[in-house]
Amino acid sequence: MGSNVAYGNEAVVLCHCGLQVELITLWTADNSGRRFQACPNYKEFFDKGNV
């Protein structure tokens, strides 16, 4: 992902597009509880073929 910015005691992670990334938790059988960060626009980027 992009860069970190500190606000108070919490670090905010920004995507390369400038938006704050979201913390996603998977609840599938193979990855139950796995957490990762994703841009709020990740579906839009992949739909347009911008990988």
N, CA, C and O of each residue as an XYZ file, in Angstrom:
204
protein
N       0.832     -1.175      0.000
C       0.000      0.000      0.000
C       0.879      1.241      0.000
O       2.081      1.154     -0.254
N       0.292      2.383      0.280
C       0.973      3.659      0.156
C       1.788      4.093      1.336
O       2.853      3.525      1.581
N       1.327      5.094      2.094
C       2.138      5.690      3.151
C       1.393      5.725      4.471
O       0.177      5.541      4.520
N       2.150      5.966      5.555
C       1.575      6.069      6.891
C       1.553      7.528      7.324
O       2.498      8.272      7.061
N       0.475      7.936      7.986
C       0.344      9.279      8.542
C      -0.120      9.114      9.976
O      -1.057      8.358     10.231
N       0.512      9.802     10.923
C       0.131      9.670     12.333
C      -0.858     10.760     12.719
O      -0.607     11.942     12.486
N      -1.976     10.366     13.308
C      -2.967     11.273     13.869
C      -3.157     10.877     15.322
O      -3.801      9.866     15.602
N      -2.611     11.651     16.254
C      -2.687     11.281     17.662
C      -1.856     10.046     17.901
O      -0.677     10.012     17.550
N      -2.457      9.023     18.497
C      -1.746      7.781     18.796
C      -1.930      6.719     17.718
O      -1.327      5.648     17.797
N      -2.759      7.004     16.707
C      -3.052      6.000     15.697
C      -2.406      6.365     14.368
O      -2.443      7.522     13.947
N      -1.818      5.378     13.714
C      -1.264      5.581     12.376
C      -2.360      5.309     11.355
O      -3.073      4.310     11.451
N      -2.488      6.187     10.394
C      -3.450      6.023      9.315
C      -2.662      5.621      8.077
O      -1.707      6.298      7.695
N      -3.061      4.526      7.455
C      -2.370      4.045      6.263
C      -3.146      4.526      5.043
O      -4.352      4.310      4.930
N      -2.427      5.185      4.130
C      -3.040      5.699      2.914
C      -2.615      4.858      1.720
O      -1.464      4.433      1.618
N      -3.553      4.629      0.831
C      -3.276      3.934     -0.419
C      -2.498      4.874     -1.345
O      -2.387      6.069     -1.071
N      -1.968      4.335     -2.428
C      -1.264      5.159     -3.415
C      -2.196      6.190     -4.042
O      -1.733      7.224     -4.522
N      -3.511      5.924     -4.045
C      -4.466      6.876     -4.615
C      -4.824      7.979     -3.623
O      -5.522      8.926     -3.987
N      -4.356      7.874     -2.367
C      -4.586      8.917     -1.374
C      -5.700      8.635     -0.389
O      -5.857      9.383      0.576
N      -6.485      7.581     -0.596
C      -7.561      7.236      0.330
C      -7.035      6.394      1.484
O      -6.048      5.671      1.348
N      -7.718      6.504      2.625
C      -7.360      5.688      3.785
C      -7.772      4.248      3.518
O      -8.907      3.990      3.116
N      -6.853      3.304      3.740
C      -7.171      1.894      3.508
C      -8.131      1.389      4.578
O      -8.190      1.924      5.684
N      -8.878      0.353      4.228
C      -9.816     -0.278      5.149
C      -9.205     -1.562      5.685
O      -8.476     -2.247      4.968
N      -9.493     -1.895      6.937
C      -9.065     -3.163      7.508
C     -10.171     -4.178      7.242
O     -11.299     -4.012      7.709
N      -9.848     -5.224      6.496
C     -10.803     -6.249      6.087
C     -10.498     -7.530      6.854
O      -9.332     -7.888      7.023
N     -11.534     -8.224      7.320
C     -11.376     -9.521      7.974
C     -12.103    -10.570      7.148
O     -13.289    -10.424      6.855
N     -11.392    -11.626      6.774
C     -11.985    -12.729      6.021
C     -12.659    -13.710      6.971
O     -12.173    -13.949      8.076
N     -13.769    -14.272      6.538
C     -14.472    -15.268      7.342
C     -14.758    -16.520      6.526
O     -15.781    -17.175      6.725
N     -13.850    -16.854      5.603
C     -13.994    -18.076      4.820
C     -13.438    -19.256      5.617
O     -12.731    -19.064      6.607
N     -13.755    -20.459      5.189
C     -13.290    -21.654      5.904
C     -11.762    -21.730      5.939
O     -11.184    -22.114      6.955
N     -11.111    -21.369      4.842
C      -9.650    -21.467      4.763
C      -8.922    -20.322      5.459
O      -7.783    -20.495      5.892
N      -9.557    -19.156      5.575
C      -8.871    -17.971      6.095
C      -9.653    -17.269      7.206
O      -9.584    -16.045      7.321
N     -10.371    -17.994      7.999
C     -11.211    -17.399      9.030
C     -10.406    -16.509      9.977
O      -9.462    -16.963     10.623
N     -10.794    -15.248     10.047
C     -10.138    -14.304     10.938
C      -8.920    -13.614     10.349
O      -8.334    -12.753     11.006
N      -8.518    -13.965      9.126
C      -7.352    -13.327      8.502
C      -7.685    -11.873      8.185
O      -8.734    -11.576      7.612
N      -6.777    -10.965      8.564
C      -7.003     -9.540      8.358
C      -5.993     -8.987      7.353
O      -4.836     -9.405      7.323
N      -6.450     -8.046      6.536
C      -5.559     -7.378      5.587
C      -6.103     -5.987      5.302
O      -7.255     -5.680      5.610
N      -5.266     -5.158      4.715
C      -5.660     -3.800      4.383
C      -5.947     -3.710      2.894
O      -5.247     -4.308      2.077
N      -7.001     -2.946      2.544
C      -7.362     -2.794      1.136
C      -7.860     -1.381      0.879
O      -8.470     -0.752      1.744
N      -7.592     -0.899     -0.314
C      -8.095      0.404     -0.742
C      -9.613      0.304     -0.917
O     -10.099     -0.713     -1.410
N     -10.373      1.331     -0.526
C     -11.820      1.307     -0.744
C     -12.184      1.178     -2.226
O     -13.294      0.758     -2.551
N     -11.273      1.531     -3.117
C     -11.527      1.467     -4.558
C     -10.983      0.208     -5.212
O     -10.891      0.158     -6.439
N     -10.614     -0.822     -4.433
C      -9.954     -1.980     -5.034
C     -10.803     -2.655     -6.096
O     -10.260     -3.114     -7.101
N     -12.108     -2.730     -5.913
C     -12.963     -3.362     -6.923
C     -13.007     -2.523     -8.194
O     -12.997     -3.067     -9.299
N     -13.055     -1.212     -8.046
C     -13.084     -0.319     -9.205
C     -11.804     -0.461    -10.026
O     -11.862     -0.510    -11.255
N     -10.647     -0.527     -9.360
C      -9.380     -0.667    -10.063
C      -9.324     -1.975    -10.843
O      -8.906     -1.980    -12.001
N      -9.735     -3.082    -10.236
C      -9.668     -4.371    -10.905
C     -10.695     -4.473    -12.024
O     -10.425     -5.090    -13.054
N     -11.876     -3.873    -11.835
C     -12.889     -3.900    -12.885
C     -12.409     -3.179    -14.144
O     -12.772     -3.562    -15.257
N     -11.600     -2.145    -13.972
C     -11.105     -1.370    -15.108
C      -9.783     -1.907    -15.643
O      -9.252     -1.385    -16.624
N      -9.246     -2.951    -15.001
C      -8.000     -3.543    -15.460
C      -6.761     -2.763    -15.080
O      -5.721     -2.910    -15.722
N      -6.847     -1.935    -14.051
C      -5.699     -1.140    -13.597
C      -4.956     -1.871    -12.498
O      -5.087     -1.521    -11.325
N      -4.186     -2.868    -12.854
C      -3.454     -3.643    -11.854
C      -2.057     -3.117    -11.727
O      -1.272     -3.636    -10.933
